[in-house]
């Protein structure tokens, strides 16, 4: 993050811009450099403390993760023909209408399943 010496050489407008960039409010009177410096030095630790206290953004419970795993199971796996159609669709080949709607739906289901699997992987770490 920032060191005190990195911040102390900056002007009040530069510090104000840094705080705006990250959405941090100055501590105390915004006319003083120390108000911005204090906020910029402590926000990372405050953010982690809030995470540990399950305040703000937090990990879902095991039951929610299990629910999403159930959704993935419900979606099943593509057949060989569906997998082939997904591959050729990802190469940019499109069927004629009205079959194109179902082709896009198949691709979207595939993408959704992959994203759900990735999300569960990220949440389970």
LOLO-693568 format. One record per atom (N, C-alpha, C, CB): residue number from 1; residue in one letter; z, y, x. Coordinates in steps of 0.2 Angstrom, whole numbers, always signed. Glycine has a CB too. Layout:
   dodo   nuza       w       v       u
    NUM      a       Z       Y       X
...
***
This chain:
   dodo   nuza       w       v       u
      1      x      +0      -6      +4
      1      x      +0      +0      +0
      1      x      +0      +6      +4
      1      x      +6      +0      -5
      2      x      +4     +11      +3
      2      x      +4     +17      +7
      2      x     +10     +17     +11
      2      x      +4     +23      +2
      3      x     +10     +21     +17
      3      x     +16     +22     +21
      3      x     +18     +29     +19
      3      x     +14     +21     +28
      4      x     +24     +31     +21
      4      x     +26     +38     +20
      4      x     +22     +43     +24
      4      x     +34     +38     +21
      5      x     +21     +41     +30
      5      x     +17     +45     +35
      5      x     +10     +46     +32
      5      x     +17     +42     +42
      6      x      +7     +41     +29
      6      x      +0     +42     +27
      6      x      +0     +47     +21
      6      x      -3     +36     +24
      7      x      +6     +47     +17
      7      x      +6     +52     +11
      7      x      +8     +59     +13
      7      x     +11     +49      +6
      8      x     +13     +59     +18
      8      x     +16     +66     +20
      8      x     +10     +70     +23
      8      x     +21     +65     +25
      9      x      +5     +68     +26
      9      x      +0     +72     +28
      9      x      -5     +75     +23
      9      x      -4     +69     +34
     10      x      -4     +72     +17
     10      x      -9     +74     +12
     10      x      -6     +81      +8
     10      x     -10     +69      +6
     11      x     -11     +84      +5
     11      x      -9     +90      +1
     11      x      -7     +88      -6
     11      x     -15     +95      +1
     12      x      -4     +93      -9
     12      x      -2     +91     -16
     12      x      -8     +90     -21
     12      x      +2     +98     -19
     13      x     -13     +93     -20
     13      x     -19     +91     -24
     13      x     -22     +84     -22
     13      x     -25     +96     -23
     14      x     -22     +82     -16
     14      x     -24     +76     -14
     14      x     -19     +70     -17
     14      x     -24     +75      -6
     15      x     -12     +72     -16
     15      x      -8     +67     -19
     15      x      -8     +66     -27
     15      x      +0     +69     -17
     16      x      -9     +72     -30
     16      x     -10     +72     -37
     16      x     -17     +68     -39
     16      x     -11     +79     -40
     17      x     -22     +69     -35
     17      x     -28     +65     -36
     17      x     -27     +57     -35
     17      x     -34     +67     -32
     18      x     -23     +55     -30
     18      x     -21     +48     -29
     18      x     -17     +46     -35
     18      x     -17     +48     -23
     19      x     -12     +50     -38
     19      x      -8     +47     -43
     19      x     -13     +47     -50
     19      x      -3     +52     -45
     20      x     -17     +51     -51
     20      x     -22     +51     -56
     20      x     -26     +45     -56
     20      x     -26     +57     -57
     21      x     -29     +43     -49
     21      x     -33     +38     -48
     21      x     -30     +31     -50
     21      x     -35     +37     -41
     22      x     -23     +30     -49
     22      x     -20     +24     -51
     22      x     -16     +25     -57
     22      x     -15     +22     -45
     23      x     -16     +30     -60
     23      x     -12     +31     -67
     23      x      -5     +31     -66
     23      x     -14     +25     -71
     24      x      -3     +34     -60
     24      x      +5     +35     -59
     24      x      +7     +42     -60
     24      x      +6     +33     -51
     25      x     +13     +43     -63
     25      x     +16     +49     -65
     25      x     +20     +51     -59
     25      x     +19     +49     -72
     26      x     +20     +58     -57
     26      x     +25     +60     -52
     26      x     +32     +59     -54
     26      x     +23     +67     -50
     27      x     +37     +58     -50
     27      x     +44     +58     -51
     27      x     +46     +65     -50
     27      x     +47     +53     -47
     28      x     +49     +68     -56
     28      x     +52     +74     -55
     28      x     +47     +80     -56
     28      x     +55     +75     -48
     29      x     +48     +85     -52
     29      x     +43     +91     -53
     29      x     +37     +90     -50
     29      x     +47     +97     -50
     30      x     +31     +91     -53
     30      x     +24     +89     -50
     30      x     +22     +95     -46
     30      x     +19     +89     -56
     31      x     +26    +100     -45
     31      x     +24    +105     -40
     31      x     +26    +103     -33
     31      x     +28    +112     -42
     32      x     +30     +98     -32
     32      x     +32     +96     -25
     32      x     +29     +90     -23
     32      x     +40     +95     -25
     33      x     +27     +89     -16
     33      x     +24     +83     -13
     33      x     +29     +77     -14
     33      x     +23     +85      -6
     34      x     +35     +78     -13
     34      x     +40     +73     -14
     34      x     +40     +69     -20
     34      x     +47     +75     -12
     35      x     +38     +72     -26
     35      x     +37     +69     -32
     35      x     +32     +64     -32
     35      x     +36     +75     -38
     36      x     +26     +66     -29
     36      x     +20     +61     -29
     36      x     +22     +56     -24
     36      x     +14     +65     -27
     37      x     +24     +58     -18
     37      x     +26     +53     -13
     37      x     +30     +47     -15
     37      x     +28     +56      -7
     38      x     +36     +49     -19
     38      x     +40     +44     -21
     38      x     +37     +39     -26
     38      x     +46     +48     -25
     39      x     +33     +42     -31
     39      x     +30     +38     -35
     39      x     +25     +33     -32
     39      x     +26     +42     -41
     40      x     +21     +36     -27
     40      x     +16     +32     -24
     40      x     +19     +26     -19
     40      x     +11     +36     -20
     41      x     +25     +28     -17
     41      x     +28     +23     -13
     41      x     +32     +17     -16
     41      x     +34     +26      -8
     42      x     +34     +18     -22
     42      x     +38     +13     -26
     42      x     +34     +10     -31
     42      x     +44     +17     -29
     43      x     +28     +12     -34
     43      x     +25      +9     -39
     43      x     +24      +1     -38
     43      x     +19     +12     -41
     44      x     +22      -1     -32
     44      x     +20      -8     -31
     44      x     +26     -12     -32
     44      x     +18      -9     -24
     45      x     +32     -10     -30
     45      x     +38     -14     -31
     45      x     +40     -14     -38
     45      x     +44     -12     -26
     46      x     +40      -9     -41
     46      x     +41      -8     -48
     46      x     +37     -13     -53
     46      x     +41      -1     -51
     47      x     +31     -13     -51
     47      x     +26     -17     -55
     47      x     +28     -24     -54
     47      x     +19     -16     -52
     48      x     +30     -27     -48
     48      x     +31     -34     -47
     48      x     +38     -35     -50
     48      x     +32     -35     -39
     49      x     +43     -31     -50
     49      x     +49     -32     -53
     49      x     +48     -32     -61
     49      x     +54     -26     -52
     50      x     +43     -28     -64
     50      x     +42     -29     -71
     50      x     +39     -36     -72
     50      x     +37     -23     -73
     51      x     +34     -38     -68
     51      x     +31     -45     -69
     51      x     +37     -50     -69
     51      x     +26     -46     -63
     52      x     +41     -50     -64
     52      x     +47     -55     -64
     52      x     +51     -55     -70
     52      x     +51     -54     -58
     53      x     +52     -49     -73
     53      x     +56     -48     -79
     53      x     +52     -50     -86
     53      x     +59     -41     -79
     54      x     +45     -52     -85
     54      x     +41     -53     -91
     54      x     +40     -47     -95
     54      x     +44     -59     -95
     55      x     +40     -41     -92
     55      x     +38     -35     -95
     55      x     +31     -33     -94
     55      x     +43     -29     -93
     56      x     +28     -31     -99
     56      x     +21     -29     -98
     56      x     +16     -35     -98
     56      x     +20     -25     -92
     57      x     +12     -36     -93
     57      x      +7     -41     -93
     57      x     +12     -47     -90
     57      x      +2     -40     -88
     58      x     +11     -53     -93
     58      x     +15     -59     -92
     58      x     +11     -65     -93
     58      x     +22     -59     -95
     59      x     +13     -70     -90
     59      x     +10     -77     -90
     59      x     +12     -80     -97
     59      x     +12     -82     -85
     60      x      +7     -83    -100
     60      x      +8     -86    -107
     60      x     +13     -92    -106
     60      x      +2     -88    -111
     61      x     +16     -95    -111
     61      x     +20    -101    -110
     61      x     +16    -107    -110
     61      x     +25    -101    -116
     62      x     +19    -112    -108
     62      x     +16    -119    -108
     62      x     +12    -121    -114
     62      x     +21    -124    -106
     63      x     +15    -119    -120
     63      x     +12    -121    -126
     63      x      +6    -118    -127
     63      x     +17    -120    -132
     64      x      +5    -112    -125
     64      x      -1    -108    -126
     64      x      -7    -111    -121
     64      x      -1    -101    -124
     65      x      -5    -113    -115
     65      x      -9    -116    -110
     65      x     -11    -123    -113
     65      x      -6    -117    -103
     66      x      -7    -127    -116
     66      x      -8    -133    -119
     66      x     -13    -132    -125
     66      x      -2    -137    -121
     67      x     -12    -127    -129
     67      x     -17    -125    -134
     67      x     -24    -124    -132
     67      x     -14    -119    -138
     68      x     -25    -120    -126
     68      x     -31    -119    -124
     68      x     -34    -126    -121
     68      x     -31    -114    -118
     69      x     -30    -130    -118
     69      x     -33    -136    -115
     69      x     -35    -140    -121
     69      x     -27    -140    -112
     70      x     -32    -140    -127
     70      x     -34    -143    -133
     70      x     -41    -141    -135
     70      x     -29    -143    -139
     71      x     -41    -134    -135
     71      x     -48    -131    -137
     71      x     -53    -134    -132
     71      x     -48    -123    -136
     72      x     -52    -134    -126
     72      x     -57    -137    -121
     72      x     -59    -144    -123
     72      x     -55    -137    -114
     73      x     -54    -148    -125
     73      x     -55    -155    -127
     73      x     -59    -155    -133
     73      x     -48    -159    -128
     74      x     -58    -151    -138
     74      x     -61    -151    -144
     74      x     -68    -149    -143
     74      x     -58    -146    -149
     75      x     -70    -145    -138
     75      x     -77    -143    -137
     75      x     -81    -149    -134
     75      x     -77    -137    -132
     76      x     -77    -154    -131
     76      x     -81    -160    -128
     76      x     -85    -158    -122
     76      x     -85    -163    -134
     77      x     -89    -162    -120
     77      x     -94    -161    -115
     77      x    -101    -162    -117
     77      x     -93    -166    -109
     78      x    -106    -158    -114
     78      x    -113    -159    -116
     78      x    -116    -166    -115
     78      x    -117    -153    -113
     79      x    -120    -168    -119
     79      x    -124    -174    -118
     79      x    -129    -172    -112
     79      x    -128    -176    -124
     80      x    -132    -178    -110
     80      x    -137    -177    -104
     80      x    -143    -172    -107
     80      x    -140    -183    -102
     81      x    -145    -172    -113
     81      x    -150    -168    -115
     81      x    -148    -161    -116
     81      x    -153    -171    -122
     82      x    -142    -160    -118
     82      x    -139    -153    -119
     82      x    -138    -150    -112
     82      x    -132    -153    -123
     83      x    -136    -154    -107
     83      x    -135    -152    -100
     83      x    -141    -149     -98
     83      x    -131    -157     -96
     84      x    -147    -153     -99
     84      x    -153    -152     -96
     84      x    -156    -145    -100
     84      x    -158    -157     -98
     85      x    -154    -144    -106
     85      x    -156    -138    -110
     85      x    -153    -132    -107
     85      x    -156    -139    -117
     86      x    -146    -133    -106
     86      x    -142    -128    -103
     86      x    -145    -126     -96
     86      x    -135    -130    -102
     87      x    -147    -131     -92
     87      x    -149    -129     -85
     87      x    -156    -125     -86
     87      x    -150    -135     -81
     88      x    -160    -127     -90
     88      x    -167    -124     -90
     88      x    -166    -117     -94
     88      x    -172    -128     -95
     89      x    -161    -116     -98
     89      x    -160    -110    -101
     89      x    -157    -105     -96
     89      x    -155    -110    -107
     90      x    -153    -108     -91
     90      x    -150    -103     -86
     90      x    -156    -101     -81
     90      x    -145    -107     -82
     91      x    -161    -105     -81
     91      x    -167    -103     -77
     91      x    -171     -98     -80
     91      x    -171    -110     -75
     92      x    -170     -96     -86
     92      x    -173     -91     -90
     92      x    -178     -93     -95
     92      x    -177     -87     -85
     93      x    -179    -100     -96
     93      x    -184    -103    -100
     93      x    -181    -102    -107
     93      x    -186    -110     -99
     94      x    -185    -100    -112
     94      x    -182     -99    -119
     94      x    -187    -103    -124
     94      x    -182     -91    -121
     95      x    -184    -105    -129
     95      x    -188    -109    -134
     95      x    -190    -104    -139
     95      x    -183    -114    -138
     96      x    -195    -106    -144
     96      x    -197    -101    -149
     96      x    -192    -101    -154
     96      x    -204    -104    -152
     97      x    -192     -95    -158
     97      x    -188     -94    -164
     97      x    -190     -99    -169
     97      x    -188     -87    -167
     98      x    -186    -102    -173
     98      x    -178    -101    -174
     98      x    -174    -105    -169
     98      x    -176    -102    -181
     99      x    -177    -110    -165
     99      x    -173    -114    -161
     99      x    -170    -110    -155
     99      x    -178    -119    -158
    100      x    -172    -104    -154
    100      x    -169    -100    -148
    100      x    -162     -98    -150
    100      x    -173     -94    -147
    101      x    -161     -97    -156
    101      x    -154     -95    -158
    101      x    -149    -101    -157
    101      x    -153     -94    -166
    102      x    -151    -107    -158
    102      x    -147    -113    -157
    102      x    -146    -114    -149
    102      x    -149    -119    -160
    103      x    -152    -113    -146
    103      x    -152    -113    -138
    103      x    -147    -108    -135
    103      x    -159    -112    -136
    104      x    -147    -102    -138
    104      x    -142     -97    -135
    104      x    -135     -99    -137
    104      x    -144     -90    -138
    105      x    -134    -102    -143
    105      x    -128    -104    -145
    105      x    -125    -109    -140
    105      x    -128    -106    -152
    106      x    -129    -114    -139
    106      x    -127    -119    -134
    106      x    -125    -117    -127
    106      x    -133    -125    -133
    107      x    -129    -112    -125
    107      x    -127    -109    -118
    107      x    -121    -105    -119
    107      x    -133    -104    -116
    108      x    -120    -101    -124
    108      x    -114     -98    -125
    108      x    -108    -102    -126
    108      x    -114     -93    -131
    109      x    -108    -108    -129
    109      x    -103    -113    -129
    109      x    -101    -115    -122
    109      x    -104    -118    -134
    110      x    -106    -117    -119
    110      x    -105    -119    -112
    110      x    -102    -114    -108
    110      x    -112    -121    -109
    111      x    -104    -108    -108
    111      x    -101    -102    -104
    111      x     -93    -101    -106
    111      x    -105     -96    -105
    112      x     -92    -102    -113
    112      x     -85    -101    -115
    112      x     -81    -106    -113
    112      x     -85    -101    -123
    113      x     -83    -113    -113
    113      x     -79    -118    -110
    113      x     -78    -117    -103
    113      x     -83    -125    -111
    114      x     -83    -115     -99
    114      x     -82    -114     -92
    114      x     -76    -108     -91
    114      x     -88    -112     -88
    115      x     -77    -103     -95
    115      x     -72     -98     -94
    115      x     -65    -100     -96
    115      x     -74     -92     -98
    116      x     -65    -104    -101
    116      x     -58    -106    -103
    116      x     -55    -111     -98
    116      x     -59    -110    -110
    117      x     -59    -115     -95
    117      x     -57    -119     -89
    117      x     -55    -115     -83
    117      x     -62    -124     -87
    118      x     -58    -110     -82
    118      x     -56    -105     -76
    118      x     -50    -102     -78
    118      x     -62    -100     -75
    119      x     -49     -99     -84
    119      x     -43     -96     -86
    119      x     -37    -100     -86
    119      x     -44     -93     -93
    120      x     -38    -107     -88
    120      x     -32    -111     -87
    120      x     -30    -112     -80
    120      x     -34    -118     -91
    121      x     -36    -113     -76
    121      x     -34    -114     -69
    121      x     -31    -108     -66
    121      x     -41    -115     -65
    122      x     -32    -102     -68
    122      x     -29     -96     -65
    122      x     -22     -96     -67
    122      x     -33     -90     -67
    123      x     -21     -97     -74
    123      x     -14     -97     -77
    123      x     -10    -103     -74
    123      x     -15     -97     -84
    124      x     -12    -108     -72
    124      x      -8    -114     -70
    124      x      -6    -113     -63
    124      x     -12    -120     -71
    125      x      -8    -108     -59
    125      x      -7    -108     -52
    125      x      +0    -105     -51
    125      x     -12    -103     -48
***
